[in-house]
């Protein structure tokens, strides 16, 4: 049964990725502008542009172009960047890993803040802390990442000079773990703000629902302490919901840090995607979107399998 569930979910993942590839490929084909003109410039002759289109395979039917691209992609060949002339995979993979580092750091911050504040708010629903945290969540959750990033840069990089404003390492003599961590703080906090707000709201709502259950009321009547009630009775039943929220936020962070990466000049996949769109580097755009989509669906697949495992454990107990 476990194998059947895994195979079923894997088939859905493949179907989703196929749909994403079709949509991305089609939208980029109909996007305004011309790759040959963007590369050669508007002053290039028509014959030069036509020759370049033939070299890039852009003069073939769209369906043929798609299946040629898909076949190469399944073999790990995403093509060559028309801007840098490097292989797309060589461009995307290091940037993707940088984005995973940023997203992971942001997720850790979001989980610590979101789960802690959410549980504390649910435990003291209607109290001063609950009202204050709810108002703070509304404020920070509504802040655009690029605006929050600029505010953090102004205060903590320019005024206090506690952290560097941009980049991933020092220009000269950097690159060690401390240097990367120092550069990571401000973009991670910026990226974590919206996710932390979502986690706080969802964790609070889930815990309030569980704390109103009959078995919790019985436990209270038996004199179980509040902390033990939260950690040993409520938390296990909330874990599937909490994991779903965290999994969705990790997928969002990997693909949604574009503005954060641009503001802080973080060399991630979001910044690469931004530059590729401006330069009409179609192969890089397609690879970036596919990497983001693949990470999102794989994270959700892992969360679903973990939730199934937890549900079976709870039924057995």
NORZI-V146354 format. One record per run of one state. SS is the DSSP state (2 for helix, 1 for strand, 0 for the rest). FROM is the first residue (numbers start at 0). TO is the last residue. Records with the same first field share a line. If there is no record, write none. Layout:
BEGIN
SS = FROM-TO, FROM-TO
END
This chain:
BEGIN
0 = 0-0, 29-33, 40-44, 56-60, 74-78, 80-85, 123-126, 142-143, 159-175, 211-212, 221-224, 256-256, 263-267, 278-280, 316-316
2 = 1-28, 34-39, 45-55, 61-73, 87-122, 127-141, 144-158, 176-210, 213-220, 225-255, 257-262, 268-277, 281-315
1 = 79-79, 86-86
END
